[in-house]
Amino acid sequence: MPKIEISTEFCLRVRYAETDQMGFVYYGRFAEYFEVGRVEWIRALGLTYHELETKHRIWMPVMSMQVRYLRPARYDQELRIRTSLRALPHQDISFYSEIFNEKNELLCAATIKLCFLDSLTGKRVPCPGFLQERISHAIETAHIQ
């Protein structure tokens, strides 16, 4: 299988409400940051999650998430979320996410695996053709919007 990697980046600033008593971002918040990255990655393909769910009737629930925490994120830091796809989706899709601080230090990395469900039946389906086409086009043109 050829090696691929198509990535997007999105920045956000840590809000006070996301931190614990130590001033660190609460570890559970990182799952939300990873979701922001995935949503923006899909948007860069020219789609939205809303469109996937309403027009195409596709849900994408998380099946597993493996996270490695290396350094704390702190209140008011600007974080850069890099979200990458490293393999073409078939029955599921796996994203690799990395979060960096303003000094470009890696704070944490995760692999998040999602499957595809038909929203009407709740049953698993393969990756929809229209999504595979968008991803293939992004790979061929080495461009994600």
Z-matrix of the N, CA and C atoms (Angstrom, degrees):
N
C 1 1.451
C 2 1.522 1 108.94
N 3 1.350 2 118.21 1 128.01
C 4 1.457 3 119.83 2 -178.98
C 5 1.532 4 110.94 3 -67.15
N 6 1.312 5 115.18 4 148.03
C 7 1.466 6 120.52 5 179.28
C 8 1.527 7 108.57 6 -78.26
N 9 1.288 8 115.15 7 130.98
C 10 1.464 9 120.48 8 176.45
C 11 1.519 10 108.21 9 -128.12
N 12 1.299 11 115.79 10 158.47
C 13 1.456 12 119.97 11 168.21
C 14 1.516 13 107.42 12 -161.19
N 15 1.315 14 114.99 13 115.67
C 16 1.453 15 120.14 14 172.09
C 17 1.522 16 106.73 15 -120.77
N 18 1.324 17 114.11 16 128.22
C 19 1.466 18 120.42 17 -170.63
C 20 1.511 19 111.59 18 -130.12
N 21 1.312 20 114.39 19 153.74
C 22 1.467 21 122.03 20 169.01
C 23 1.517 22 107.74 21 -129.64
N 24 1.320 23 115.04 22 161.11
C 25 1.466 24 120.65 23 175.66
C 26 1.516 25 109.19 24 -131.33
N 27 1.311 26 114.65 25 144.95
C 28 1.464 27 121.49 26 -179.81
C 29 1.518 28 107.51 27 -143.95
N 30 1.330 29 117.04 28 136.75
C 31 1.471 30 120.65 29 -179.58
C 32 1.525 31 110.54 30 -109.02
N 33 1.323 32 114.72 31 145.36
C 34 1.460 33 121.17 32 172.82
C 35 1.522 34 108.89 33 -148.10
N 36 1.312 35 115.59 34 158.02
C 37 1.465 36 121.48 35 -179.14
C 38 1.518 37 109.19 36 -105.22
N 39 1.331 38 116.04 37 136.32
C 40 1.468 39 121.62 38 -179.77
C 41 1.525 40 108.68 39 -68.16
N 42 1.328 41 115.81 40 127.56
C 43 1.467 42 121.87 41 177.64
C 44 1.526 43 109.66 42 -93.79
N 45 1.292 44 115.36 43 155.28
C 46 1.460 45 121.15 44 -177.41
C 47 1.532 46 111.75 45 -56.88
N 48 1.323 47 116.34 46 -39.89
C 49 1.463 48 121.18 47 -177.64
C 50 1.528 49 112.83 48 -64.86
N 51 1.320 50 117.99 49 -14.07
C 52 1.463 51 121.71 50 -178.68
C 53 1.532 52 112.73 51 -91.53
N 54 1.322 53 116.11 52 -0.48
C 55 1.467 54 119.13 53 -175.87
C 56 1.526 55 111.43 54 -106.29
N 57 1.332 56 113.96 55 161.07
C 58 1.463 57 120.37 56 177.07
C 59 1.533 58 109.62 57 -99.58
N 60 1.309 59 117.70 58 -171.56
C 61 1.463 60 122.57 59 -177.36
C 62 1.527 61 112.42 60 -61.09
N 63 1.329 62 117.94 61 -26.55
C 64 1.460 63 121.82 62 179.98
C 65 1.524 64 112.40 63 -81.35
N 66 1.339 65 116.92 64 -6.36
C 67 1.458 66 120.63 65 -176.65
C 68 1.520 67 112.79 66 85.57
N 69 1.339 68 116.90 67 6.92
C 70 1.457 69 122.29 68 178.28
C 71 1.524 70 109.13 69 -92.46
N 72 1.330 71 116.04 70 149.47
C 73 1.459 72 119.03 71 172.19
C 74 1.519 73 107.77 72 -63.95
N 75 1.323 74 116.20 73 129.14
C 76 1.456 75 122.15 74 177.19
C 77 1.520 76 108.13 75 -59.17
N 78 1.320 77 117.56 76 133.13
C 79 1.468 78 121.76 77 -172.11
C 80 1.526 79 113.41 78 -57.07
N 81 1.314 80 118.04 79 -32.15
C 82 1.460 81 121.13 80 -179.79
C 83 1.520 82 113.12 81 -66.71
N 84 1.326 83 116.96 82 -21.97
C 85 1.468 84 120.70 83 179.68
C 86 1.525 85 112.01 84 -67.74
N 87 1.326 86 116.74 85 -24.54
C 88 1.455 87 118.78 86 -178.04
C 89 1.524 88 111.48 87 -62.10
N 90 1.321 89 118.16 88 -31.72
C 91 1.468 90 120.78 89 176.41
C 92 1.536 91 109.77 90 -60.98
N 93 1.330 92 116.63 91 -37.61
C 94 1.466 93 120.71 92 177.05
C 95 1.524 94 110.32 93 -67.04
N 96 1.324 95 117.18 94 -41.25
C 97 1.463 96 120.62 95 178.15
C 98 1.525 97 110.55 96 -62.87
N 99 1.335 98 117.05 97 -40.69
C 100 1.468 99 120.16 98 177.99
C 101 1.525 100 109.95 99 -62.44
N 102 1.331 101 116.61 100 -38.65
C 103 1.462 102 119.95 101 178.54
C 104 1.520 103 111.07 102 -64.27
N 105 1.322 104 117.32 103 -41.40
C 106 1.469 105 120.62 104 176.23
C 107 1.527 106 109.25 105 -56.49
N 108 1.330 107 116.60 106 -44.62
C 109 1.461 108 120.77 107 179.00
C 110 1.518 109 112.71 108 -60.57
N 111 1.333 110 117.23 109 -43.48
C 112 1.475 111 120.87 110 179.51
C 113 1.522 112 111.57 111 -65.53
N 114 1.323 113 116.26 112 -42.04
C 115 1.466 114 120.33 113 179.37
C 116 1.524 115 109.93 114 -61.20
N 117 1.330 116 116.86 115 -43.50
C 118 1.465 117 120.44 116 -179.92
C 119 1.524 118 111.23 117 -70.40
N 120 1.333 119 117.72 118 -31.89
C 121 1.467 120 121.50 119 176.92
C 122 1.534 121 109.47 120 -63.58
N 123 1.341 122 116.68 121 -46.52
C 124 1.467 123 121.70 122 177.75
C 125 1.527 124 109.63 123 -61.97
N 126 1.324 125 117.04 124 -41.54
C 127 1.472 126 121.57 125 179.77
C 128 1.534 127 110.43 126 -61.20
N 129 1.340 128 116.66 127 -37.24
C 130 1.465 129 120.98 128 179.89
C 131 1.527 130 111.81 129 -65.37
N 132 1.335 131 117.18 130 -21.23
C 133 1.465 132 121.00 131 174.80
C 134 1.525 133 111.74 132 -79.89
N 135 1.326 134 116.11 133 -6.76
C 136 1.454 135 120.34 134 -177.77
C 137 1.516 136 113.01 135 92.69
N 138 1.339 137 116.32 136 17.61
C 139 1.464 138 122.50 137 178.29
C 140 1.518 139 109.21 138 -122.51
N 141 1.312 140 116.23 139 166.38
C 142 1.463 141 120.55 140 170.52
C 143 1.525 142 108.00 141 -127.87
N 144 1.325 143 115.82 142 156.26
C 145 1.464 144 119.42 143 175.45
C 146 1.526 145 109.72 144 -59.67
N 147 1.322 146 116.62 145 -39.23
C 148 1.455 147 120.75 146 179.66
C 149 1.526 148 110.36 147 -58.68
N 150 1.324 149 116.68 148 -43.45
C 151 1.460 150 121.35 149 178.47
C 152 1.538 151 110.73 150 -65.50
N 153 1.321 152 117.16 151 -41.31
C 154 1.469 153 120.03 152 177.23
C 155 1.523 154 110.50 153 -57.33
N 156 1.332 155 115.40 154 -43.57
C 157 1.465 156 120.20 155 -174.57
C 158 1.525 157 113.23 156 -77.94
N 159 1.329 158 118.18 157 -36.76
C 160 1.461 159 119.99 158 -174.81
C 161 1.527 160 112.87 159 -94.04
N 162 1.311 161 117.77 160 -51.03
C 163 1.466 162 121.28 161 -177.45
C 164 1.529 163 111.86 162 -75.95
N 165 1.340 164 116.39 163 -43.94
C 166 1.465 165 120.60 164 -174.65
C 167 1.529 166 113.38 165 -99.69
N 168 1.337 167 117.54 166 -7.48
C 169 1.475 168 123.24 167 178.33
C 170 1.533 169 112.45 168 57.65
N 171 1.321 170 116.07 169 41.59
C 172 1.458 171 121.21 170 179.82
C 173 1.522 172 109.54 171 -115.57
N 174 1.311 173 115.51 172 128.09
C 175 1.463 174 122.59 173 171.13
C 176 1.526 175 107.49 174 -107.10
N 177 1.321 176 116.08 175 149.34
C 178 1.460 177 120.81 176 -179.81
C 179 1.533 178 109.73 177 -130.64
N 180 1.324 179 117.95 178 79.43
C 181 1.470 180 119.60 179 179.46
C 182 1.533 181 111.43 180 -76.65
N 183 1.322 182 114.78 181 150.17
C 184 1.463 183 121.00 182 176.00
C 185 1.523 184 108.61 183 -74.22
N 186 1.332 185 115.95 184 131.06
C 187 1.464 186 122.23 185 177.22
C 188 1.522 187 111.12 186 -98.18
N 189 1.322 188 116.05 187 -37.15
C 190 1.462 189 119.81 188 179.38
C 191 1.518 190 109.45 189 -156.55
N 192 1.330 191 114.11 190 154.83
C 193 1.458 192 120.50 191 177.86
C 194 1.521 193 108.03 192 -146.15
N 195 1.317 194 115.77 193 121.26
C 196 1.457 195 121.55 194 176.05
C 197 1.524 196 107.11 195 -111.54
N 198 1.330 197 116.37 196 124.15
C 199 1.462 198 121.33 197 -174.75
C 200 1.522 199 110.09 198 -124.83
N 201 1.302 200 115.12 199 140.46
C 202 1.470 201 121.90 200 173.58
C 203 1.525 202 106.81 201 -121.98
N 204 1.340 203 116.06 202 114.92
C 205 1.464 204 122.34 203 179.18
C 206 1.526 205 108.39 204 -93.41
N 207 1.328 206 117.16 205 125.60
C 208 1.461 207 121.31 206 -177.06
C 209 1.527 208 113.23 207 -110.36
N 210 1.333 209 116.08 208 -41.00
C 211 1.464 210 122.01 209 -179.00
C 212 1.525 211 108.47 210 -143.64
N 213 1.320 212 117.41 211 154.99
C 214 1.468 213 118.28 212 177.90
C 215 1.530 214 111.99 213 -78.03
N 216 1.306 215 115.10 214 148.22
C 217 1.467 216 121.51 215 166.90
C 218 1.525 217 105.64 216 -94.54
N 219 1.315 218 116.52 217 147.48
C 220 1.462 219 120.96 218 -174.27
C 221 1.528 220 111.59 219 -124.94
N 222 1.327 221 113.38 220 159.86
C 223 1.461 222 121.44 221 178.59
C 224 1.531 223 110.53 222 -50.79
N 225 1.316 224 115.84 223 135.04
C 226 1.461 225 127.28 224 174.35
C 227 1.529 226 113.93 225 73.15
N 228 1.316 227 119.26 226 3.45
C 229 1.461 228 119.92 227 174.20
C 230 1.521 229 109.40 228 -74.60
N 231 1.319 230 115.33 229 144.83
C 232 1.454 231 119.16 230 170.80
C 233 1.521 232 107.02 231 -88.43
N 234 1.320 233 115.59 232 127.06
C 235 1.456 234 121.82 233 -179.39
C 236 1.525 235 109.32 234 -108.13
N 237 1.317 236 115.25 235 144.07
C 238 1.456 237 121.54 236 176.02
C 239 1.525 238 107.36 237 -113.07
N 240 1.321 239 114.90 238 121.21
C 241 1.461 240 121.57 239 -179.29
C 242 1.521 241 107.90 240 -102.36
N 243 1.319 242 116.67 241 117.47
C 244 1.463 243 121.42 242 175.39
C 245 1.528 244 107.45 243 -104.70
N 246 1.318 245 115.48 244 124.44
C 247 1.459 246 122.00 245 -179.34
C 248 1.519 247 108.22 246 -119.22
N 249 1.328 248 116.10 247 127.13
C 250 1.467 249 121.15 248 -175.17
C 251 1.514 250 111.37 249 -129.93
N 252 1.305 251 113.93 250 148.89
C 253 1.464 252 121.88 251 169.46
C 254 1.523 253 105.81 252 -111.08
N 255 1.326 254 116.23 253 126.78
C 256 1.468 255 120.64 254 -176.31
C 257 1.521 256 113.37 255 -115.29
N 258 1.323 257 117.44 256 -0.98
C 259 1.465 258 121.90 257 177.55
C 260 1.526 259 107.95 258 -150.95
N 261 1.310 260 115.61 259 146.01
C 262 1.462 261 119.71 260 178.79
C 263 1.524 262 110.13 261 -66.67
N 264 1.327 263 117.04 262 139.30
C 265 1.469 264 119.63 263 179.17
C 266 1.520 265 112.14 264 -77.18
N 267 1.318 266 114.96 265 147.44
C 268 1.461 267 121.18 266 174.37
C 269 1.528 268 107.80 267 -132.26
N 270 1.326 269 117.71 268 -89.97
C 271 1.463 270 121.35 269 176.68
C 272 1.523 271 111.36 270 -80.84
N 273 1.318 272 116.21 271 -22.95
C 274 1.468 273 121.87 272 178.92
C 275 1.515 274 107.92 273 -148.08
N 276 1.313 275 115.91 274 177.60
C 277 1.462 276 122.16 275 -179.55
C 278 1.524 277 107.96 276 -137.56
N 279 1.320 278 116.20 277 135.53
C 280 1.466 279 120.97 278 -179.88
C 281 1.516 280 109.69 279 -119.55
N 282 1.322 281 114.88 280 128.74
C 283 1.461 282 121.72 281 176.45
C 284 1.521 283 109.34 282 -107.96
N 285 1.309 284 116.23 283 143.49
C 286 1.450 285 122.58 284 173.51
C 287 1.517 286 106.25 285 -108.33
N 288 1.322 287 117.16 286 122.61
C 289 1.456 288 121.78 287 -177.09
C 290 1.519 289 110.90 288 -119.76
N 291 1.317 290 114.98 289 139.06
C 292 1.460 291 121.70 290 176.15
C 293 1.520 292 107.91 291 -130.97
N 294 1.326 293 115.90 292 141.52
C 295 1.461 294 120.54 293 177.43
C 296 1.519 295 107.95 294 -121.58
N 297 1.343 296 115.19 295 127.75
C 298 1.456 297 123.08 296 -178.40
C 299 1.522 298 110.03 297 -117.40
N 300 1.330 299 116.08 298 151.63
C 301 1.463 300 120.48 299 174.25
C 302 1.527 301 109.90 300 -91.80
N 303 1.338 302 116.15 301 -174.11
C 304 1.461 303 121.50 302 -177.48
C 305 1.524 304 112.95 303 -65.44
N 306 1.323 305 117.29 304 -21.34
C 307 1.471 306 121.37 305 178.04
C 308 1.529 307 111.55 306 -89.63
N 309 1.323 308 116.15 307 8.04
C 310 1.473 309 123.52 308 -177.46
C 311 1.530 310 112.22 309 64.49
N 312 1.331 311 116.43 310 27.03
C 313 1.464 312 121.38 311 175.55
C 314 1.528 313 107.76 312 -86.97
N 315 1.321 314 116.11 313 134.47
C 316 1.455 315 120.63 314 176.94
C 317 1.527 316 109.11 315 -72.14
N 318 1.336 317 116.00 316 122.32
C 319 1.464 318 121.39 317 -179.77
C 320 1.522 319 111.20 318 -93.70
N 321 1.316 320 116.58 319 -42.25
C 322 1.452 321 119.94 320 177.96
C 323 1.518 322 109.61 321 -159.98
N 324 1.320 323 114.62 322 159.96
C 325 1.459 324 121.58 323 178.73
C 326 1.518 325 107.77 324 -138.96
N 327 1.311 326 115.62 325 149.24
C 328 1.466 327 119.72 326 -177.85
C 329 1.517 328 110.70 327 -148.56
N 330 1.305 329 114.74 328 152.79
C 331 1.454 330 122.50 329 168.18
C 332 1.521 331 106.09 330 -116.17
N 333 1.325 332 115.65 331 123.63
C 334 1.457 333 121.10 332 -177.23
C 335 1.528 334 108.32 333 -120.41
N 336 1.323 335 115.97 334 123.54
C 337 1.459 336 121.96 335 -178.46
C 338 1.534 337 109.28 336 -108.49
N 339 1.323 338 116.30 337 128.69
C 340 1.452 339 122.76 338 179.37
C 341 1.521 340 108.84 339 -123.75
N 342 1.323 341 116.33 340 154.88
C 343 1.460 342 120.35 341 173.60
C 344 1.519 343 108.29 342 -114.36
N 345 1.298 344 116.05 343 177.17
C 346 1.462 345 123.17 344 179.75
C 347 1.518 346 109.09 345 -113.64
N 348 1.326 347 116.05 346 129.88
C 349 1.466 348 121.60 347 177.47
C 350 1.521 349 109.89 348 -122.77
N 351 1.312 350 116.23 349 143.65
C 352 1.454 351 121.56 350 169.22
C 353 1.529 352 106.18 351 -76.39
N 354 1.312 353 116.90 352 122.21
C 355 1.468 354 119.77 353 -174.29
C 356 1.528 355 113.02 354 -68.63
N 357 1.323 356 118.37 355 -20.61
C 358 1.463 357 120.51 356 179.42
C 359 1.519 358 112.15 357 -81.87
N 360 1.327 359 116.72 358 -37.48
C 361 1.462 360 120.07 359 -176.31
C 362 1.527 361 112.49 360 -101.93
N 363 1.332 362 116.84 361 -20.74
C 364 1.458 363 120.51 362 -175.70
C 365 1.519 364 112.39 363 74.58
N 366 1.322 365 117.17 364 8.65
C 367 1.468 366 121.56 365 -178.67
C 368 1.521 367 110.92 366 -94.04
N 369 1.342 368 113.62 367 150.58
C 370 1.455 369 120.27 368 177.61
C 371 1.513 370 111.42 369 -66.92
N 372 1.327 371 115.42 370 141.12
C 373 1.457 372 122.91 371 175.88
C 374 1.530 373 107.83 372 -134.54
N 375 1.344 374 117.27 373 158.66
C 376 1.469 375 118.81 374 175.12
C 377 1.530 376 110.51 375 -69.36
N 378 1.317 377 115.43 376 168.37
C 379 1.463 378 119.75 377 175.63
C 380 1.523 379 109.13 378 -54.44
N 381 1.318 380 117.74 379 127.36
C 382 1.470 381 120.38 380 -178.78
C 383 1.533 382 111.53 381 -61.56
N 384 1.337 383 115.00 382 144.95
C 385 1.459 384 121.09 383 -179.25
C 386 1.519 385 113.25 384 -56.43
N 387 1.338 386 118.01 385 -42.56
C 388 1.460 387 120.07 386 -178.12
C 389 1.531 388 111.09 387 -61.92
N 390 1.347 389 117.68 388 -34.34
C 391 1.458 390 120.94 389 179.06
C 392 1.528 391 110.09 390 -73.08
N 393 1.320 392 117.12 391 -42.39
C 394 1.466 393 120.18 392 176.11
C 395 1.524 394 110.84 393 -59.61
N 396 1.326 395 117.18 394 -40.08
C 397 1.471 396 121.22 395 179.00
C 398 1.527 397 111.06 396 -63.02
N 399 1.324 398 116.85 397 -43.79
C 400 1.476 399 119.73 398 179.43
C 401 1.525 400 111.31 399 -63.49
N 402 1.328 401 115.37 400 -41.98
C 403 1.468 402 119.94 401 179.86
C 404 1.524 403 109.69 402 -66.52
N 405 1.326 404 118.00 403 -44.89
C 406 1.467 405 121.43 404 179.11
C 407 1.518 406 111.09 405 -59.95
N 408 1.326 407 116.54 406 -41.42
C 409 1.469 408 120.60 407 177.98
C 410 1.532 409 110.67 408 -63.02
N 411 1.314 410 116.85 409 -41.87
C 412 1.477 411 120.30 410 178.88
C 413 1.532 412 110.77 411 -63.01
N 414 1.327 413 116.11 412 -37.67
C 415 1.470 414 120.02 413 178.61
C 416 1.530 415 110.31 414 -68.79
N 417 1.319 416 116.12 415 -47.14
C 418 1.471 417 120.64 416 -177.68
C 419 1.517 418 112.82 417 -61.91
N 420 1.292 419 115.96 418 -38.27
C 421 1.466 420 119.87 419 -177.54
C 422 1.517 421 111.91 420 -93.17
N 423 1.357 422 115.83 421 -1.20
C 424 1.474 423 121.24 422 -176.99
C 425 1.513 424 109.38 423 51.32
N 426 1.322 425 115.18 424 38.86
C 427 1.454 426 118.86 425 -176.73
C 428 1.518 427 109.90 426 -142.37
N 429 1.285 428 113.86 427 130.53
C 430 1.454 429 121.52 428 169.66
C 431 1.504 430 104.35 429 -127.64
N 432 1.323 431 116.91 430 128.78
C 433 1.475 432 121.84 431 -169.80
C 434 1.501 433 113.01 432 -53.73
